Amino acid sequence: MSGNLRPVPRPSTKQHIRIWFEFYKLALADPRFSGSVDSSRSYYEPWGDVAGLSFDKWWAVRSHLFDDLRVREVQSVSRNDAVLYLALPLALGTKRAMQQVKELFVTKQRAVSERLGEQPNKSTGVGAARFSLTRGSELRGRTVDTVLRVYRDVYLPAGCPPIGKEFAERVIEYFRSGRTKLKVHFLPTSPDNPGGISQDQLRQLRAYIKRADSLILAAAKGNFPGGRGVGNGS
């Protein structure tokens, strides 16, 4: 292994960061969120200028900003407050080694939690890295990706229309167009029967738009998918 310790997050983590990136771009383009964007500008400074960039191009040079959540062997180290580096004597028995690791790990977590003003959490760890999803907030990637596409690719290009049957037909057309492999299962698969779109389905679309607005605001504040303050509650 080379000395380059650039983290490679798990695929699901990368997917969540992609969604965060896309909602932040929406926040930058929407004057309703300019105040929140301005207040978090210094927090996002390491992201660079994301306007006009695809996620893949941006990720190629910025992936090191995010948590690496894998246990791994390293050959050299560089300072990283989100990681505890240990030397494990291979002569130790496994049970004794794991007990010592646990003690050091818990001590380090407590120290970092105190520095960040957080409560230690055995199940989710501490948010030591500067850029990580807001702790304690659930992000269902597939659902939120659908929300993103309905909002960014249908709602905005249509001029933010009322959420009625005409808009629902636009959504159906989009998801049938092949532009995404995602499906909107609660809507009819054919746009030829607008009478088949129910009030419950329209309420679901309205919920999607409302959810998108809340996620844009969270991204604008630097707390994604939601939380307090700027930069994951710090």
C-alpha atoms as one frame of an Amber mdcrd trajectory, in Angstrom:
protein
   0.000   0.000   0.000   1.301   3.488  -0.782   1.618   6.246   1.789  -1.474
   7.971   0.407  -4.181   7.576   3.052  -6.944   9.196   1.027 -10.122   7.530
   2.345 -12.423   5.553   0.085 -15.867   5.582   1.774 -18.226   2.664   1.410
 -20.507   2.869  -1.664 -23.554   3.745   0.428 -21.661   6.576   2.104 -20.516
   7.925  -1.266 -24.125   7.789  -2.490 -25.269   9.851   0.486 -22.517  12.400
  -0.126 -23.563  12.643  -3.781 -27.097  13.482  -2.689 -25.754  16.065  -0.221
 -23.637  17.594  -3.016 -26.636  17.871  -5.335 -28.861  19.492  -2.710 -26.095
  21.959  -1.858 -25.894  22.954  -5.527 -29.653  23.544  -5.450 -29.224  25.728
  -2.352 -26.553  27.816  -4.094 -28.897  28.458  -7.016 -31.984  29.336  -4.954
 -32.170  32.912  -3.557 -34.556  31.747  -0.816 -31.598  30.095   0.910 -28.976
  32.804   0.341 -28.825  33.746   4.029 -28.116  30.190   5.127 -25.625  29.719
   2.287 -23.744  32.842   3.365 -23.625  31.723   7.002 -22.100  28.351   6.049
 -19.705  29.621   3.382 -16.571  29.193   5.501 -17.647  25.671   6.448 -17.969
  24.678   2.793 -14.775  26.434   1.693 -12.799  23.136   1.392 -15.422  21.919
  -1.122 -14.271  24.547  -3.594 -16.513  25.922  -6.342 -19.099  23.228  -7.067
 -21.195  25.248  -9.521 -21.240  23.587 -12.915 -19.292  20.554 -11.699 -20.546
  17.002 -11.937 -20.311  15.004  -8.743 -17.836  12.537 -10.234 -15.370  15.273
 -11.248 -15.690  16.952  -7.851 -15.403  13.656  -5.969 -12.177  12.774  -7.773
 -10.390  15.599  -5.943 -12.504  16.059  -2.786 -13.231  12.544  -1.520 -10.501
  12.911   1.110 -12.710  15.408   2.998 -15.086  12.699   4.199 -15.094   9.916
   6.756 -13.437   6.614   5.976 -15.500   4.086   7.935 -13.399   0.976   7.233
 -10.980  -0.730   9.589  -7.802  -1.137   7.569  -4.082  -1.809   7.811  -1.872
   1.215   7.112   1.821   1.416   6.293   2.303   5.101   7.107   0.208   7.715
   8.884  -0.655  11.381   8.659  -2.525  13.425  11.236  -6.257  12.747  11.177
  -8.376  13.645  14.200 -11.109  11.286  12.961  -8.866   8.218  13.277  -7.129
   6.442  16.153  -3.837   4.873  15.048  -2.604   1.900  17.084   0.399  -0.414
  17.140  -0.712  -3.978  17.885   2.048  -6.395  18.965   1.318  -9.620  17.128
   2.709 -11.551  20.096  -0.365 -10.589  22.115  -3.218 -13.060  22.410  -6.348
 -12.025  20.489  -8.530 -11.588  23.578  -5.981  -9.439  25.389  -5.304  -7.350
  22.280  -9.000  -6.677  21.683  -9.513  -5.657  25.312  -6.673  -3.150  25.099
  -7.965  -1.829  21.774 -11.422  -1.347  23.279 -10.038   0.586  26.236  -7.978
   2.912  24.044 -10.805   3.319  21.536 -13.397   4.282  24.172 -10.956   6.723
  25.796 -10.299   8.393  22.437 -14.010   8.588  21.592 -14.754  10.253  24.937
 -11.989  12.803  24.427 -13.202  13.691  20.936 -16.835  13.850  22.098 -15.895
  16.291  24.856 -13.959  18.457  22.394 -16.930  18.550  20.013 -19.471  19.075
  22.781 -21.222  15.794  21.984 -22.416  12.911  24.073 -20.491   9.667  23.418
 -22.614   7.134  21.528 -21.506   3.499  21.487 -23.576   2.592  18.427 -22.823
   5.506  16.077 -19.465   6.786  17.271 -18.521  10.455  17.191 -18.558  12.950
  14.359 -14.825  13.584  14.423 -14.365  14.340  10.742 -15.309  17.807   9.573
 -17.563  16.567   6.799 -19.948  13.784   7.726 -23.681  13.301   7.645 -25.495
  14.728  10.639 -25.358  12.171  13.429 -28.686  10.766  14.533 -30.471  11.653
  11.279 -31.650   8.900   8.980 -31.063   9.238   5.259 -32.744   6.664   3.045
 -30.666   7.071  -0.064 -33.050   5.606  -2.639 -36.068   7.577  -1.405 -34.133
  10.836  -1.147 -32.617  10.264  -4.585 -36.162  10.015  -5.942 -37.099  13.228
  -4.118 -34.040  14.913  -5.648 -34.933  13.858  -9.181 -38.594  14.825  -8.891
 -37.592  18.266  -7.622 -34.490  19.005  -9.715 -35.407  17.293 -12.983 -39.174
  17.802 -13.134 -40.439  20.432 -10.674 -37.822  23.140 -11.352 -37.741  22.776
 -15.174 -41.553  22.989 -15.170 -41.374  26.329 -13.343 -42.458  25.077  -9.900
 -46.064  24.410 -10.946 -48.987  23.505  -8.687 -48.852  19.851  -7.662 -51.782
  18.543  -9.630 -52.454  15.852 -12.192 -50.562  17.675 -14.934 -47.441  17.708
 -12.775 -47.945  14.045 -11.899 -48.056  13.248 -15.610 -44.722  15.064 -16.047
 -43.247  12.941 -13.249 -44.518   9.748 -14.875 -43.039  10.785 -18.226 -39.686
  11.544 -16.626 -39.401   8.175 -14.909 -40.468   6.379 -18.089 -37.921   8.274
 -20.208 -34.918   6.159 -19.281 -33.064   9.089 -17.698 -32.946   7.166 -14.427
 -33.345   3.572 -13.314 -35.316   4.698 -10.277 -39.060   4.085 -10.226 -41.915
   5.966  -8.602 -43.953   2.989  -7.543 -46.882   4.909  -6.053 -47.785   6.515
  -9.406 -49.425   4.793 -12.394 -46.888   3.518 -14.891 -48.807   4.998 -17.832
 -49.456   8.724 -18.412 -52.434   7.911 -20.649 -54.926   7.754 -17.807 -54.688
  10.998 -15.792 -57.949  10.119 -14.091 -56.114   7.256 -12.436 -53.972   9.630
 -10.370 -55.450   9.756  -6.887 -55.445  12.475  -4.259 -53.204  10.275  -2.105
 -50.659  10.178  -4.924 -50.777  13.950  -5.281 -50.281  14.321  -1.528 -47.209
  12.097  -1.834 -45.788  14.334  -4.561 -46.436  17.406  -2.414 -44.591  15.663
   0.413 -41.666  15.062  -1.957 -41.469  18.763  -2.815 -41.685  19.739   0.846
 -38.986  17.201   1.705 -36.761  18.588  -1.052 -37.100  22.107   0.348 -36.140
  20.888   3.825 -33.091  19.071   2.443 -32.001  22.127   0.457 -32.204  24.181
   3.643 -30.233  21.537   5.564 -27.541  21.560   2.884 -27.480  25.356   2.858
 -26.846  25.369   6.606 -24.096  22.761   6.407 -26.117  20.168   8.295 -27.187
  17.309   6.071 -29.686  15.669   6.168 -30.713  17.799   9.142 -29.688  19.047
  12.547 -28.724  22.150  14.453 -26.200  24.860  13.714 -23.601  24.919  10.969
 -21.332  21.977  10.259 -23.029  18.971  11.881 -24.077  20.831  14.964 -20.664
  22.250  15.807
